[in-house]
Amino acid sequence: MSKKLSVDLAYDAPIAAVSGMLADATFREQVCDAQRALSKSVAITGSTVSIRYEQAVSGVPGFAKKFVGDTIEVHQDEIWSSDFTSGDLKLTLPGKPGSLAGTARLAENGTGTIETVTLTATVNVPLVSGKLEDLILSIFKKALEKEHEVGTRWLAG
């Protein structure tokens, strides 16, 4: 059993500017800062993006607290096409019973660009896996919204 999330992030910039932003380590570090990461490391080699960060967890329902804990470590690995217009995403949560996998695609939309991120959450915990998948997807939806805020400012210069 797993649950899916699809989010469209609209940017008022051409596709080359958005792909350049996604390939920029400074942008990725700013996103971690905006997400209030307790620690972060960003490495971009060719079309491979590797982000490691830790975040404090707050507002988690009681049933999830014992699975999630007070902090969550995220290993975010992305393999992009050479032009950074499509990529495969994999997010693992070391020591936690869940993971996310999906894709990011850029498409021109008039003078702007739409980034479509599709993620599937999988949690292997009997009885509460569905609730935990919903929780993980809601956390990452907020993370994508933060990335979009930072990206909008970044592209505005």
N, C-alpha and C positions, 0 to 999 in steps of 0.2 A: 504494500500500500504506500502511496506517496501523493503529495499534493503539488499543484503547479501554480505559478504566478507569472504573469506577463505584464510588463510596465513599458509604456512609451514615454521617452524623454525627448522633448522637442527643444532644439537649439536654433537660435536665430543666427546661424553661421553656415558657410558652405561645408560640405562633407570633409574636405581636406583639412579644414581648421579643427573640426571635431576629432578626426582621426589623429591629427598631430597632438592634440590635447591628451587623448587617451594614451598616447605613446610617451608622454612626458612624465618623468619621475617626480618633478617638483609639483605638478598638478596632483598626482596620486598622493603625495605626502600631505598636501593641503586638504585633500579629502579626508585622510585619516585624522588630521587635526580638527576638522569640522565635526567629525564623528566622535570627538573627545577620546581618541585612542590613548590608553595609558602608556603604550609603547608601540613602535612601528618600525618596519624596515621595508623598503621598496627597492626592487631590483628589476631593471628592464634590459634584457639582452635580445637584440634583434626583435622578433615579434612575440617574445615570451615575456609576460609580466608576472612577477612573483611578489606578492604583498603579504606580510606577516604583521598582524596587530593584535593587541589585547584591549578589551573594552570592559568597563564596569557594567554590570547588569542591574537594572532597577525596574521596578514595576512588574516583576514576573509573578504570575499567579502561584499560589501556594503549592499546587500539585507539581509544578515545574521546577520549583526552587532546588529540590534535591538532585535533579538531573542537570540543571544549568549552573548552579553555584553563584558566587558573587562576581566572578569575572569570566569572560569567555575569550578564548584565543581563536583567531581565525587565520587559516592558511588559504589565501586566495590565489589561485593559479589560472592564468589566462594564456591561451595559445591563439594568436591572431593571424589573419592572412597578412601577407607582406605589406599591404597598404592600410592595415588596421581598420578595415571596414566590416570584417566579420570575425568573430572569435568564439572559441569554446571556453566556458568558465567552469571551474571546479572549486568549491569551497568546502574545506574540511574543518572540523572543530575538534582538535585533538583532545582526547579524554572525555568527549561528549558523545552521546549516541546518535548524532545526526550528521547529515551532509547535504550539500546542494550541488546540482550540476545543471548546466544550461548553456545558452548561447547569447551573444550580443551581436546585433546587426545594425549597420548604419544604412540609411536610405535618404536620398535627396527628397525634399519636400518643398517645392518652389525654390525660394532663395535660402531655405533653411535645411536642417537635417533632423531626422527622427532616429533616435537610438532605441531599438526594441530589445529589451532584456527579458529573456524567458528562463525561469528557474524551476527546477523540480526539487522539492525537499523530501528526503527520506529519513525516517527515524525508526530504528528497530527496538522499540520498547512496547511490549504487549499492553493493551488496554488504553494507554495514553498517547500512542504514536500520532494519531490524528491531531490531537490538541497540541502536541509539541511541534508537529509540522506546521500548523497554523501559526504558532508562536514564532518559529524560526523565520517563516516567510514574512511575517509582519515586521520583524526586526530588520530583515534585509530590504524590505520595501522602504522603510524609513532611511536606511543607509543609502539606497539609490536616490531617494529624494534629496538627501544632503549632498550627494555627489552632483546631482543636477543643479542645485543652488550654487555650489562652488564653480561648476562648469560654466554656468550662465555668466557669473562675474568674471571668470577667467577669459572667456571669449569676448566679453565687452571691453577687455583691455584695462 
